[in-house]
């Protein structure tokens, strides 16, 4: 599972940087993000220390930010910040005495994530919530509904491919269980995102003989 997520993410980013007109790379890359969301939820549920889990995410997000700006998006926040905010929302929701009290929390987080240029913006949070609170056919239907909404809202047709791992989780549990058993070392899993972005940013700068300037005004919404 981890290897599949890392490889498909790498394919996605190579396509985005070096082959922007060839969408096959991007469709393959849609497989990665739902796996990361699923892994985030499992980590949230099973971690022995949620505070340490949050701090690890924060460290990776900060470490990956400059490489992300140089490699992919000069005016955006990398996807680990999206996952970090999502897990903070999960922690708050777990502490509330009533699910209804979570509605304004989620609404506020959605507005925040739509305002700032976060990778995947509120879609990331909503997909994390789907993996946390739905099961079986409901998981597939909720993910499909989310994709349809963003198809009309943002024109994200390509995001329909992200249903592939969700379908595997629900309808091919034996295969998915086998994938989950094949784990890479923890340091590889945590370091891959910033490391591969740093390499891609370096290669992009060398190939183009020009470094992408970081758009701090867009990042901070000034």
Secondary structure, DSSP 8 states (H G I E B T S, - for coil): -HHHHHHHHHHHHHHHHH-TT-HHHHHHHHHHHHHHHHHHHHHHHH-S-HHHHHHHHHHHHHHHHHHHHHHT-TTSB-HHHHHHHHHHHHHHHHH-SSGGGHHHHHHHHHHHHHHTTBTTHHHHHHHHHHHHH--HHHHHHHHHHHHHHHHHHH--GGGGGGHHHHHHHHH-HHHHHHHHHS---HHHHHHHHHHHHHHHHHHHHHHHTS-----HHHHTT-
